[in-house]
């Protein structure tokens, strides 16, 4: 952006777990979707990683908020504060002017008119002049290099923090889609419940996230198993410190029900797929995106269950953000963007 340029173009993957902003084909912000707000004056104290570090540590002075729940805005004020704070993290060449923003924002494919309006309002209040929206499975497909405007059909499964989005895409549109509120946050909740029930160990969400990343598995038997992850925390009954090694087999067992729901959702989406597009999907395979795609053994389990090859995207965490950035450069050419 030049010295006197008053417009900046940014693409936002507004996720339940993480918010990623791209500008000029580069990821400039990649932070947890958390904002810390002062209890005294209701103003933002921190955003992103700094706010995440305050979870459970703010006492009565600071409340930490995750503004999005199940892929949609649950706290409008906090969401607006978070978007403002994230935008301020973008490096700016000009320090003299606050630019007007043209932005494309990724939203769940199951969003209602009210939810779409909520995202638009929050984005505009945070400084957006021209706000476009794109459905996340479409953005993920674009980010993976798939030609979404071709006549061939493709299926994308985007496992995020709050929702799993399943969409069949052809001719620049979503032919059929399925969205379920089972995703990364539910995996964390399963792990918290499992550790309390099986080991009498009390843990919080950040610890559950680390367990999921290290030893999270969709299969009880892996070819290259990860090492056990050691968890330290208080005993639920005595409050005395405990040290518990956790294996991937245990986590595979505790995630079984949630992963099975994702399997069933994919099968239901395939049932709704027109036969011609179904044949394309069988030939090409199904593409996995989102942080949940990194779960050990997930692609193999889904391939064995559904008998269609599942491919994990090269960089599943950033597929939606990359696709949203490409959409930003083609706002006049892509008819599927929402104003």
DRENDREN-122674 format. One line per 2 residues: number of its first residue (from 1); for each residue x, y, z of C-alpha. Coordinates in Angstrom, 1 decimal, decimal comma, m for minus. Example, Ala and Ser with C-alpha at 12.3 -4.5 7.8 and 13.67 -1.06 7.14 Angstrom:
// residues 2
1	12,3/m4,5/7,8 ~ 13,7/m1,1/7,1
//
This chain:
// residues 339
1	0,0/0,0/0,0 ~ 1,4/3,4/m1,0
3	1,7/6,3/1,3 ~ m1,5/8,0/0,2
5	m3,5/4,8/m0,7 ~ m6,6/4,7/1,5
7	m7,8/1,2/0,5 ~ m6,4/m2,1/1,7
9	m7,6/m5,5/0,5 ~ m7,6/m8,3/3,0
11	m9,1/m11,8/3,1 ~ m10,2/m13,3/6,4
13	m10,8/m16,9/7,4 ~ m13,0/m16,2/10,4
15	m12,8/m19,5/12,2 ~ m14,1/m20,8/15,5
17	m10,6/m21,8/16,6 ~ m8,3/m19,6/14,5
19	m8,6/m16,4/12,5 ~ m6,2/m16,1/9,5
21	m5,8/m13,0/7,5 ~ m4,1/m12,8/4,1
23	m2,9/m9,7/2,3 ~ m1,1/m9,6/m1,1
25	m1,0/m13,4/m1,3 ~ 0,7/m13,6/2,1
27	m0,6/m14,8/5,5 ~ m0,1/m11,7/7,7
29	m2,1/m12,8/10,8 ~ m2,6/m16,4/12,1
31	m4,0/m16,2/15,6 ~ m6,4/m18,0/17,9
33	m10,0/m16,6/17,7 ~ m9,9/m15,3/21,3
35	m10,2/m11,8/22,7 ~ m9,6/m10,6/26,2
37	m11,9/m7,8/27,5 ~ m11,5/m5,7/30,6
39	m14,2/m6,2/33,2 ~ m13,8/m2,6/34,4
41	m14,4/m0,6/31,1 ~ m15,5/m3,4/28,6
43	m12,5/m2,5/26,3 ~ m10,2/m4,9/24,6
45	m7,1/m5,9/26,5 ~ m5,5/m8,4/24,1
47	m6,4/m10,5/21,1 ~ m5,2/m13,8/19,6
49	m2,3/m15,6/21,2 ~ m1,9/m13,1/24,0
51	m5,6/m13,4/24,9 ~ m5,4/m17,2/24,7
53	m2,6/m17,1/27,3 ~ m5,0/m15,3/29,7
55	m7,6/m18,1/29,6 ~ m8,2/m19,2/33,2
57	m5,7/m16,6/34,5 ~ m7,7/m13,3/34,4
59	m9,6/m13,7/37,6 ~ m12,3/m10,9/38,0
61	m10,3/m8,3/36,0 ~ m10,3/m9,8/32,5
63	m12,8/m12,1/30,7 ~ m11,5/m14,1/27,7
65	m14,1/m14,7/25,0 ~ m14,2/m16,9/22,0
67	m16,7/m14,9/19,9 ~ m17,6/m17,7/17,5
69	m19,3/m20,9/18,5 ~ m20,1/m23,7/16,0
71	m18,9/m21,5/13,2 ~ m21,2/m18,6/13,8
73	m21,0/m15,4/15,9 ~ m22,1/m15,9/19,5
75	m20,9/m12,6/20,9 ~ m21,3/m9,7/18,4
77	m19,4/m7,1/20,5 ~ m16,5/m9,4/21,2
79	m16,4/m10,5/17,5 ~ m16,2/m6,8/16,4
81	m13,4/m6,2/18,9 ~ m11,5/m9,3/17,8
83	m11,7/m8,4/14,1 ~ m10,5/m4,8/14,9
85	m7,7/m6,2/17,0 ~ m6,6/m8,7/14,3
87	m6,7/m6,0/11,6 ~ m4,4/m3,9/13,7
89	m1,9/m6,7/13,7 ~ m1,4/m6,4/9,9
91	1,9/m4,7/9,1 ~ 1,1/m1,3/7,4
93	3,5/0,6/5,2 ~ 1,8/3,9/6,0
95	1,5/5,0/9,6 ~ m0,3/8,3/8,7
97	m3,6/6,9/7,4 ~ m6,1/4,2/8,6
99	m7,0/2,6/5,3 ~ m10,6/1,7/4,2
101	m10,8/m2,0/3,9 ~ m12,1/m4,2/1,1
103	m12,5/m7,7/2,5 ~ m13,6/m11,2/1,7
105	m14,7/m13,3/4,7 ~ m15,1/m17,1/4,8
107	m18,3/m18,4/6,4 ~ m19,9/m21,8/6,9
109	m21,9/m23,2/4,0 ~ m24,9/m23,7/6,2
111	m25,1/m20,1/7,3 ~ m28,6/m18,6/7,5
113	m29,4/m15,1/6,2 ~ m29,3/m13,8/9,8
115	m25,9/m15,3/10,4 ~ m24,6/m13,9/7,1
117	m25,9/m10,5/8,1 ~ m24,1/m10,8/11,5
119	m20,8/m11,5/9,8 ~ m21,3/m8,6/7,4
121	m22,3/m6,2/10,2 ~ m19,3/m7,1/12,4
123	m16,9/m6,8/9,4 ~ m18,4/m3,4/8,5
125	m18,2/m2,1/12,1 ~ m14,6/m3,2/12,2
127	m13,7/m1,0/9,3 ~ m14,8/m2,9/6,2
129	m16,0/m0,7/3,3 ~ m16,7/m3,4/0,7
131	m17,4/m6,8/2,4 ~ m17,8/m10,0/0,4
133	m18,4/m13,5/1,7 ~ m17,5/m16,9/0,5
135	m18,6/m20,3/1,7 ~ m15,7/m22,1/3,4
137	m15,8/m25,4/1,5 ~ m15,6/m23,4/m1,8
139	m12,7/m21,4/m0,4 ~ m11,0/m24,6/0,7
141	m11,4/m26,1/m2,8 ~ m9,9/m23,0/m4,4
143	m7,1/m23,0/m1,9 ~ m6,2/m26,6/m2,8
145	m6,0/m25,7/m6,5 ~ m9,2/m27,3/m7,6
147	m10,9/m25,7/m10,6 ~ m14,3/m25,0/m9,0
149	m15,8/m23,6/m12,2 ~ m15,2/m26,8/m14,1
151	m18,1/m29,2/m14,9 ~ m16,5/m32,0/m13,0
153	m17,7/m32,6/m9,5 ~ m15,5/m32,6/m6,4
155	m16,2/m33,1/m2,7 ~ m14,5/m31,2/0,0
157	m14,7/m32,1/3,8 ~ m13,5/m29,1/5,9
159	m13,1/m30,1/9,6 ~ m12,7/m26,9/11,5
161	m13,0/m25,9/15,1 ~ m16,8/m25,6/15,4
163	m18,3/m27,3/12,3 ~ m17,5/m29,9/9,7
165	m18,5/m28,6/6,3 ~ m19,1/m31,2/3,5
167	m19,8/m29,9/0,0 ~ m20,1/m31,1/m3,5
169	m18,9/m28,4/m5,9 ~ m19,4/m28,1/m9,7
171	m19,7/m25,2/m12,2 ~ m18,8/m22,6/m9,6
173	m21,5/m23,6/m7,2 ~ m22,3/m25,9/m4,2
175	m24,5/m28,6/m5,6 ~ m25,2/m30,2/m2,2
177	m23,8/m29,7/1,2 ~ m24,0/m31,0/4,7
179	m22,9/m29,2/7,9 ~ m22,6/m30,8/11,3
181	m21,6/m29,2/14,6 ~ m19,0/m31,9/15,3
183	m15,4/m30,7/14,9 ~ m12,2/m29,8/16,7
185	m13,9/m28,3/19,8 ~ m15,9/m31,5/20,2
187	m12,7/m33,6/20,0 ~ m11,3/m31,4/22,8
189	m14,5/m31,8/24,9 ~ m14,3/m35,6/24,4
191	m10,7/m35,6/25,6 ~ m11,5/m33,5/28,7
193	m14,3/m35,9/29,6 ~ m12,2/m38,9/29,0
195	m9,3/m37,7/31,1 ~ m11,6/m37,0/34,0
197	m13,5/m40,3/33,8 ~ m10,6/m42,6/33,1
199	m7,7/m40,9/35,0 ~ m9,5/m38,7/37,5
201	m7,4/m35,9/36,0 ~ m8,8/m32,4/35,6
203	m7,6/m30,6/32,4 ~ m8,7/m27,5/30,5
205	m9,2/m26,8/26,8 ~ m5,6/m25,7/26,0
207	m4,3/m29,0/27,4 ~ m6,9/m31,0/25,5
209	m5,8/m29,2/22,3 ~ m2,2/m30,2/22,9
211	m3,2/m33,8/23,6 ~ m5,2/m33,8/20,4
213	m2,3/m32,4/18,3 ~ 0,3/m34,8/19,8
215	m1,6/m38,1/20,1 ~ m5,0/m37,5/18,5
217	m6,0/m40,5/16,4 ~ m8,9/m41,8/14,4
219	m7,5/m45,4/14,4 ~ m6,4/m47,6/17,3
221	m3,6/m49,0/15,1 ~ m1,2/m46,8/13,2
223	1,7/m47,6/11,0 ~ 3,8/m44,7/12,5
225	2,4/m44,2/16,0 ~ 3,3/m41,0/18,0
227	4,9/m41,3/21,3 ~ 2,8/m41,1/24,5
229	2,1/m37,5/25,7 ~ 2,7/m36,8/29,3
231	0,0/m34,7/31,0 ~ 0,4/m33,0/34,4
233	m2,6/m31,8/36,3 ~ m4,6/m32,0/39,5
235	m6,5/m35,0/40,7 ~ m10,3/m34,4/40,5
237	m10,9/m35,8/44,0 ~ m7,8/m34,9/46,1
239	m6,4/m31,9/44,1 ~ m3,0/m33,5/44,4
241	m0,7/m33,3/41,3 ~ m0,8/m36,2/38,9
243	1,4/m37,1/35,9 ~ m0,3/m39,3/33,4
245	1,1/m40,6/30,1 ~ m1,6/m40,7/27,4
247	m1,4/m43,0/24,4 ~ m2,9/m42,5/20,9
249	m4,9/m45,7/21,4 ~ m6,7/m44,1/24,4
251	m7,5/m41,0/22,4 ~ m8,7/m43,0/19,4
253	m11,1/m44,7/21,8 ~ m12,4/m41,5/23,2
255	m12,9/m39,8/19,8 ~ m14,7/m42,8/18,3
257	m18,2/m41,4/18,6 ~ m17,4/m38,0/17,1
259	m15,4/m39,4/14,2 ~ m18,2/m41,9/13,5
261	m20,6/m38,9/13,2 ~ m18,3/m37,3/10,6
263	m18,3/m40,6/8,7 ~ m22,1/m40,7/8,7
265	m22,3/m37,1/7,6 ~ m20,1/m37,8/4,6
267	m22,2/m40,8/3,6 ~ m25,4/m38,6/3,9
269	m23,8/m36,0/1,6 ~ m22,9/m38,7/m0,9
271	m26,5/m40,0/m0,9 ~ m27,7/m36,5/m2,0
273	m25,1/m36,2/m4,8 ~ m26,3/m36,6/m8,4
275	m25,0/m39,8/m10,1 ~ m22,9/m38,0/m12,7
277	m21,1/m36,0/m10,0 ~ m20,8/m39,1/m7,8
279	m18,9/m40,8/m10,5 ~ m16,5/m37,8/m10,7
281	m16,0/m38,0/m6,9 ~ m15,2/m41,7/m7,0
283	m12,6/m41,0/m9,7 ~ m10,9/m38,0/m8,1
285	m11,4/m38,9/m4,4 ~ m12,5/m36,7/m1,6
287	m10,4/m33,8/m0,2 ~ m9,9/m33,2/3,5
289	m9,1/m29,7/4,8 ~ m9,2/m27,9/8,1
291	m7,2/m28,6/11,3 ~ m9,2/m31,8/11,9
293	m7,7/m33,3/8,8 ~ m4,4/m33,6/10,7
295	m5,9/m36,2/13,0 ~ m3,7/m39,3/12,8
297	m5,2/m42,0/10,6 ~ m8,4/m40,1/9,7
299	m7,9/m40,3/5,9 ~ m7,2/m44,0/6,1
301	m10,2/m44,7/8,3 ~ m12,6/m42,7/6,0
303	m11,1/m44,4/2,9 ~ m11,6/m47,9/4,4
305	m15,1/m47,1/5,6 ~ m16,5/m45,3/2,5
307	m14,3/m47,0/m0,1 ~ m13,4/m43,7/m1,9
309	m9,9/m42,4/m1,6 ~ m9,5/m39,5/0,8
311	m6,7/m37,0/0,2 ~ m5,4/m34,6/2,9
313	m4,6/m31,2/1,5 ~ m1,0/m30,1/1,5
315	m1,6/m27,4/4,1 ~ m5,0/m28,2/5,5
317	m4,9/m25,4/8,2 ~ m4,5/m22,7/5,6
319	m6,6/m23,9/2,7 ~ m9,6/m21,7/3,4
321	m7,4/m18,7/4,0 ~ m5,5/m19,2/0,8
323	m8,7/m19,7/m1,2 ~ m10,3/m16,6/0,4
325	m7,2/m14,7/m0,7 ~ m7,6/m15,9/m4,3
327	m11,3/m15,0/m4,2 ~ m10,3/m11,5/m3,1
329	m8,3/m11,0/m6,3 ~ m11,2/m12,3/m8,4
331	m14,2/m10,5/m6,8 ~ m15,4/m9,3/m10,3
333	m15,0/m12,8/m11,9 ~ m16,4/m15,1/m9,2
335	m20,2/m15,1/m9,3 ~ m20,5/m17,3/m6,2
337	m19,3/m14,5/m3,8 ~ m22,0/m13,1/m1,5
339	m22,3/m9,3/m1,1
//
